[in-house]
């Protein structure tokens, strides 16, 4: 029996596993809730085709873990991947649970970070849940967080008034409007980059790129 380490096969297998996901990203049309939450330049580059999204072999592991976790976490809930329309913006809710005759949205996240308190939860996750609560008019929603290192799961209940939900819905619509306006004018500089997302952006510059990548790339300095 012979056993050899084939480092050259990593990228080959990564390309195979990422093929469907990459195709979905290229074929993705219209605007989605995530476009209003993540860095607006990602939506700008995707919709204009100015730069192509490139997913590295490192992206594969993160994608697979997230996909498998979502399948397992949502399997037995009342509804999964329920799609709603918010003035032309597609809002896909991870799962919905029914309690006391009412429907409440659930958004699931996988992370390697240890989250001990609500202040450590990314604001974008709350925004995502708030929009889900708004579109189905629920005064309560749940964040289900799975740590893929410790395998521990936490659930956070979020309550919001009608006014608060409306505020997040309006914010989503406004952000999408600003992206469309920037595209119409051909001015990506009108959008405010979210530099804390640069490290994992599929549009960031790299040596393998022929198009140069996002010119607004500016990752946070690494801590020593």
N, C-alpha and C positions, 0 to 999 in steps of 0.2 A: 504493500500500500504506500502510495506517495501523496504527500500533502504539501501544497504550495500556496503561499500567500499571493493573490493576484490583485495588486493595487490598481492595475490598469482596468480591471473589470468594474471597479466602483462607479466610475463615471458612466460606463455603458449601461449598467443596471439602473443607475439613477435616471438616465434618459428614458428608459423603458417605463419605469414607475411614474415618472413625471409627465409622460406623453399625454394622457387624458386630461390631467390638470392644466397643462400648458395650453392644450387645445380649447378647454373651457374658457380660459382667460382671454384667449385671442378671439373666440366667438362671442364673448360676453358683450352684449349691447345694452344701451340705455343706462340709466343711473340707478344706483342702489343705495340702501341705507349706509353701507360701509363707506361710500364715497363722501358722505357728509360728516363722517367721524374720523377717518384716517387722513393722512396728508392729502390735501386737494390736488396736488400735482400728480399723484398716481392716477386719478381719474382723468386729468388733463392729457397725460401722455397716452393713456389707454384709448381714449376717445378720438384723439387726433392722430394717433399712430406715429407721432414724431420719434419716439423711442420704443424699442421692443422690450417686453418684460423677459428677463433672463433669470431662470431658477437654477441655483447651484445644487451640487450633490448634497450640501448641508441642508438645503431646503427640504430634501426628500424625507429625512427622518422626522423633522418637525411636522411636515404635512401628514405623514402616515400616522404618527402618534395622535395628532389632533383628529384625523378622520376616524380612526378606530375607536377613539374615546367617545366621539359624538355618536357613533353607531350603537355602542354599548350603553351609554348614558340615556339615550332617548328612546330606546327600543320599546319600552312598555308604557310610555305616556299616551295620553288621550289623543294628542295630535303632534305631528312631527313636520318640520319644514313647511309650516303654513305660510302661504304667500299673500301679502296685502299690498294695495296700491295707495300711495300717499302723494296725490297730485302729480302722478307720473314717476314717482320714485318707488322702486320695488323694495318692499320690506319683508324679508323672510325670517320668521321666528323659529328658533331652534326647536322648541317643544312647548306644549300647552297642557296644563293640568287643570282639572275641574274640582272645585271644593265648594260645598254648600250651594251648588247650583250656579256658581260663577266660574269664569275662565280666567286663568292667570298665566302670563307668559314666563317661560324659563329660557335663560340664555346660559350656555355652557362654555367654559373656558378651560384650557389646559395650560399649565405653567410649570417652570422649573424653579420659580421664586417661592420662598416661604412667605406666606401671607398670614400675619397674626392679627391684624386689625383692619378696619374698614379704610383707614387712611393709606394703606398699602395697596389697595385695589386701584388699578388704572382708571382714570376718569372716563376713558373711552368705553369701558365696559358698562359703566353706569348709564352713559348716553345711549348706548345700544339698547339696553333694557328699557330705558325711559321711552324711547321711540316705539318699542314693541308694546309697552303698556298703553301708550297713546293711541295707537292704531286699533287696538281692540277694546279701548275704553276700560281698562282695568286699574283699580286704585292700588293694586299690589302686584309685585313681580318677584322673581327669584333669580339670583346668580348662583350657578352651580360650578364650583371651581375644583378641578382635579390637579393635584401636584404629581407630575409624572416621575419625580425623583423619590419622594417619600410615600407615594401612593395614597396619600390622605385626601379626603374630599371634604370640602366645606360648602355650606349653603347659606346664602345671605338674603334675607327678605328686605325688599325695598318698598316703601309706601310713598305715594305722591298724591297731592291734591290735583283736581282737574286743571287748575291754573298752572301748576308746575309741569304737568304733562303737555299742556298746550305750548308752553314755552319751549320745550325740547322739540316738539313737532315743527314749530315755526322756525326754530334754529336750523333744523334739518333742511327745510324748504329754502331758507335763505342761503345756506351754504351751497346747496345744489345750484341755486340761481346764480351765485357768484362764479361757480365753475363754468356754467354755460355762457355767462357774459364774457369771461376771460377767453373762452374758446372762440366765441363770435368775433372778438376783437383781435384774436391771435396774440394775446399778451399774457403768457404764464406768470409774468412778474407781478400781476395784479393779485395773485394768490399768495397766501401766507404759508410757507413751508413748515412742516412739523419735523424739525431736525432730530428729535429724539427717536424718530422712526427710520432714520437714514440707514442705519447699519443693516437692516433686514429688507430694505427696499429692492424689488426686482429691477428697478430702473437706475440703480446707482452705477457710477462709472466702474469699469473693470478692464483689465488688459485684453480680455477676450472680445470686447465690444468693438464694432466697427463704427457705431453711431455716436460714440463718446459718452452717452448716458446723461442723466439729469445734471444740468449745470448748477443746480441749487443744492447739490449734495454737500452736506456739512455735518458730519456725525459729531456726537459729543466727544470731548477729549477722554481718552481712557484713563481710568484711575490706576495709579501705581500700586 
